[in-house]
Amino acid sequence: MSSPADSIATAGAKTPRRNARSLQKGQQTRASILEAALVQASHMGLEGLSIGALADVTKMSKSGVFAHFGSREELQIAVVREYHAKFEEEVFFPAIREPRGLPRLRALFERWVRRVSVEVDSGCIYISGAVEFDDRPGPVRDALVTMVKDWHAALSKAIVQAKTLGHLRDDADTDQILFELHGLILSLHHDARFMRSPNATLRAGIGFERIVACYATPVGLALDGARAHPPIPTPARKGPAPRLRA
């Protein structure tokens, strides 16, 4: 026969297990809400996030959804962080497996292009968030800026490494190259998503090749040319470009 002390000890052993299961279930529920919120924000923007719509999608009450974040602002910030984590998984981590220098810089850019191309029907939260919060100071804007700066820092590091290894010219302006690369991505997003241009991805690739041709050293060009990446052809012109009307 068990003693009262044994019963207390058994109950105490069960309590941590119950707490662990509850914690795991709570984390799973939060992850499900975040996944639904990420889809919603991709299509409607961070300002389009609706607690009511998330409750419908996740089959929860509004108060149940709200309890996992505390406020709509905290939900928006959590979505930004979740988007950044997925961006790292798809773009950053695979690219840094490439050798340092121009090969890694190319991998970062090409995976970035691939990511944006996939998001044509939904939208890039970095880009849409910049439009929504460019003139609205606060924690959500701060979170967006922090994530974009982290990504820019990774690109800048790759550019500097390429210069150090002699793949890019010593006098190449790191910030200028970064500016041009980001500009290509913004143009790609605009033309593919808004203009529905079928050649947007192609033109982004051509833009990258021109940057390489402008800043790469003979060593870098030889190394880059020796690697197995598909060439990006220049599209043939189909007559003169239309003239803009005043």
N, C-alpha and C positions, 0 to 999 in steps of 0.2 A: 504494500500500500504506500502510495506516495505521500510525503509530508507536505504541509502548507508551503514550506520553503521550496520544495521541488516544483510545486505548482506555480509559484511566483517566478522561479527561474525559467520554466517552460514558457510561461506567458511573455517573459522578457525577451526570450529568444525569438518568439514569433513576431513581436512588435517591429523589430528592425526589418524583418523580411517583408512585412506588410507595408512599412514605410518605403522600402526600396521599390516594391511593386507600384505603389501609388506615385512615387517620383517618376518612375519609368513611364507610366501611363500618361502622367502630366506632360512629360517631355515629348512623347509621341503625339499627343493632342496638339501641343504648341507647334510642333513641326508640320502637322497637317494643316493647321490654320495658316502658317507662314507660306506653305506651298501654294495654297489657294490665293493668299494675298499677293504673292509674287506674280501669279498669272493675271490677277485682276489689275495690278499696278502696271504690268507690261502693256496691257491693252488700253487702260484708261488713265494712266499716270498715278503718281503717288497721291495727288489730291482727289483722285477718283476712288480711292479706297473707301469701302462702305462696310461698317460693322454688320449692318443688316444683311447685305448681300453675302458676306462671309459666313454669317450664321446659317443662311439658306444652303450654301454650298456644303458646309461641313456638318449640316444637320444638328446644329447646336443652338442654344438660346443666345440672344444678344449679350446678356449678362455673362454667359459662359465664355464667349469669345473675348469680351472686354476684360474679364478677370485674368486672362493670360498675359495682358500687356499693360493694363492700367489706364491707358489713354490712346487716342488715335495717333498722337505724335509719336509715342513709343512704338506703336505698330509700324508706322512709316519708317522709323529708324531701323527697326528689326528687319524690315523688308530690304532696305538699302544694304545692310550687312549680309543678309542672305544672298542677295544678288552678287555682291562682291565675292563671297565665298565660292559661288558657282562659277563666276568669271575666272577666279584663280584656278579652279579645278580643270576648266576647259581650255584656258589660254596660257596662263603663267607656268603652272607646274610641268605640263608636257614640254613647253618650249625651253625651259632651263635645262632639260636633259641634253639639249644640243650643245656642241662645243662652243666655248666662249668666243666672242667676236662677231663677225658678220653672219655666220651661220645661226647663232642664237638670236640676233636682231631680226633676221629674216623670219625665223620661226615665230617670234613674238608677233610680228606684224601680220604674217599670213594667218595665224590662228585668230588674231583679232578680226581680220577681214571675214574669216569663216564664221565667227560668232555673230558679227553684225549681219552677214548675209542670211543667217538662219533666223534672225530676229526681225526680218523685214515685215512679216505679217503681225508681229506683236509690237516690238519697240524696245530700244535700249534705254534702260532706266537712267543710266548716266547722262544720256543726251536729253531725254524728255525731262529728267529731274533738273537739269541745268536751265531749261526753259521755264519750268515752273517756279524754281527757287532762286533764279539769278539775282533778283532784287529783293529777296525776302529773308533777312537775317533770322537766324534761330537754329535750334539743334538739328533739324532735318537738313538744312542747307550745310551746316557744319559737317554732318556725317557724310553727305555727298562729296563735299570738297575733300575731306580726308581720304576717302576711298580713291577718288580720281588722282589725288596727289601721290598716293601709294603706287598706283599703276604707272604714273609718269616717272616716279623715282626708279622703278624697275626698268623702264625703257631707257632712261638716262644712264643708268648703270651699264646696260648692255652697249650703249653707244660709246661710253668712256672706255669700256673694256676693248671694244673694237679698235679704238684709237690707240690704246696702249699696246695692243698686239700687232699694230701696223696694218690693220685691215682698212682703216679709214685714215684720212690725212690728219696730221697733227693740228693743222690750223682749222679743221672742221669745227663749226660752232655747234656744240651739243644741243643747246636750247633751240637753235634754228632747225636742226634735223628733227627734234622732237615736235616742234611746231608744225613742220611740213607733214610728218607722219600723222599727227592728229587731224590736220586739215584734210588729208585724204580720207580718213575715216568719216569725218563729218560730211564731206561731199558724197561719199558712198551711201551713207544713211539717207541723206536728203534725196539723192537721185533714185535710189532703189525703192525707198518707202513712199516718198511724196510724188516724184515724177514717174515712178514705175519704169525707169530706164532699164532695158535688158542688158545693157553693156556696162552698168555701174561697177560691178566687181572687176571686170576686165580693165577698166580705166584706172581703178585703184591700184591694180597690179602694175600697170604701165607706169603710174606715178612713182611707185616704189623703185622700179628699175631705173628710173631717171635720177632718183636720189642716190642710188648706189653708184650710178655712172658718174655723178657729179662729185661725190665725196670719197669714193673708194680709191685706195692705192693700187698699183699694179699687182702687189701681193694679194690684196683683198679681192681684186677682180679675178685673178687666177684661181684663188681658192673657191670663190663663189661659183665661178664657171665650171669648176671640176665637180661640184656637188650635183646630185641628182634631184633637181627641181624642174618641173615642167616650164618650158619657155612661155612667155605671155606675148602673143602676137599683137602687133599694132593694127587696129581695125582700119580697113580701107575706107577712104572718103567716098561719099556718094553725092558728088556734086557740091556746089558752094553752099556754105552755111546760110540759113535764113537770116535776113537783116531785121533787126529790131525796129519797130515803128515808134516814132516819137509820139 
